[in-house]
Amino acid sequence: MVAVADCGSFRAAAAQLGYTQSAVSHQIAELERALGTSLFNRPGGRGHVSLTRPGEAAYLHARRVLSELHALDASVRGTLRAERTVVRVGLFQTAAAELLPAALRLLREEWPGIEVVLSETDDDPRLVDRLAEGRLDLAITINQQPDDRLELIRLFEDPWVVLTRRDSALAEVERPSFEMLDGADVVAWTSRWEIQGELEAAWRRRGIEPHVVYRTDDNLALQRLVAAGLGHACVGRLAASRAIDPSLTWLAPPDVLTPRTVALCHPRRLDLAEAAGALSAALRSQFGR
């Protein structure tokens, strides 16, 4: 049922699962008979199927069941790998560069043989599923929405600021505002990043229309482009305060353009391994959490 809903068709779900289309149709029909209701709207032909309202309710429960099964598998496999301690952490680029190193130093004192695997999650639409299924132990996120499968621990606010060169006209403004960017050349993240989409939506709401001259997925490249005088940028205060080039400075307008809450997340129904818990504690200790 989950495969059909995610793929939008019985044919695509069958291909993904390695079944015949008729086998998938038969299993869905059996499930619908057991529940006494239709789970899918079937338009016929090549039209995509969609969930009915009862189907949507069943889908949410099915996802939770699958998450629990993945968590069970991860727990059992974790005991089989007990001789080697691995902690898998999802995080955005700035967190990897600025937040994690100090926590890892503390962790290494307690767990000298630990292996930490970092995975960038800036544009990962399945981050919550990966956590809930036990494929990630921890994640550091921005603006993570509540989910009953996750425990969210708010660490700090990381508001948008304007990154620019020290010798730019913007750097001389006594009362900075985000309206300074209206009509200005800017360097931005790629549009596929959700946080960049939220930023540009906030610009539009305020009637701010910057001229995006370059887009990148790399934090270092973005700062280098600004340092070269190719445009200004909106970045989080954490990244701006640790800018890699002495020619850069940042301005903090007093208003909030759009919230940027950094949080630590871990699976709620899957017990943290001892080493992952130690890393979580080391991260939280930096912010008095």
Summary of the structure (lengths in Angstrom):
residues: 289
radius of gyration: 23.2
end to end distance: 40.5
largest distance: 71.0
contacts: 860
relative contact order: 0.15
helix: 43%
strand: 21%
